[in-house]
Amino acid sequence: MPVQFNRPHPGVIPQDDPLLDTPAAAIYADLSVSTMNKKRLDGSGPVYYKIGRCVRYRKSDLDHWLNHCRVNSTTEAQAKAAALP
């Protein structure tokens, strides 16, 4: 009898870290789809997956990006903005 391993099928996305399309990612980040597209174009947005013509974001990548955008003061926000390439 073959040994059975308890692992998900490779095509199954974990429920706790789903892939989101751009509209769903924009809703999650409380931004417009247009802003998400612009941030993807200029490289200031979260990392994403390009699967054929489809763009997908992992929820964990959005969380990481949002935490990176977190600041305590206007001065800190200006310093982060000035440090961007």
C-alpha positions in Angstrom: 0.0 0.0 0.0 1.5 3.4 -1.0 2.3 5.9 1.8 -0.1 8.8 1.9 1.3 12.3 2.8 -0.9 14.9 4.4 -0.1 17.9 2.2 -2.4 20.0 0.1 -2.5 19.6 -3.7 0.1 22.0 -5.2 -2.6 24.1 -6.9 -4.5 24.7 -3.6 -4.0 28.1 -2.1 -3.8 28.1 1.7 -6.9 29.6 3.2 -4.9 31.8 5.6 -2.8 33.4 2.7 -5.0 33.6 -0.4 -4.1 35.1 -3.7 -6.1 38.3 -4.4 -6.7 40.0 -7.7 -6.1 43.8 -8.0 -9.7 44.9 -7.0 -9.7 42.6 -4.0 -6.2 43.7 -3.0 -7.2 47.4 -3.4 -10.2 46.8 -1.1 -8.0 45.0 1.4 -5.5 47.9 1.4 -8.3 50.6 1.4 -7.0 52.0 -1.9 -8.4 52.5 -5.4 -7.6 50.0 -8.2 -6.0 52.9 -10.0 -3.7 53.6 -7.1 -2.7 49.9 -6.9 -2.0 49.9 -10.7 0.1 53.1 -10.4 2.1 51.7 -7.4 2.7 48.5 -9.3 3.9 50.5 -12.3 6.4 52.7 -10.4 7.5 49.9 -8.0 6.3 51.6 -4.8 3.6 49.0 -4.1 3.6 45.5 -2.7 5.2 42.6 -4.4 2.9 40.7 -6.7 2.7 37.6 -8.9 2.3 37.9 -12.7 0.6 34.7 -14.0 0.1 35.1 -17.7 -1.8 38.3 -18.0 -3.2 38.1 -14.4 -1.8 40.0 -11.5 -2.2 38.5 -8.0 -1.2 39.6 -4.5 -0.7 37.4 -1.5 -2.5 38.7 1.6 0.8 38.2 3.6 2.7 40.4 1.1 0.0 43.1 1.4 0.3 42.9 5.2 4.1 43.2 5.0 3.9 46.2 2.6 1.2 47.9 4.8 3.4 47.5 7.9 6.3 49.0 6.0 4.2 52.1 5.2 3.4 52.5 8.9 4.8 55.7 10.5 4.6 57.4 13.9 4.9 61.0 12.7 4.9 63.3 9.7 8.7 63.7 10.1 9.1 59.9 9.8 6.8 59.8 6.8 8.9 62.5 5.1 12.1 60.7 5.8 10.8 57.5 4.4 9.5 59.3 1.3 12.9 61.0 0.8 14.7 57.6 1.1 12.7 56.1 -1.8 14.7 55.7 -5.1 
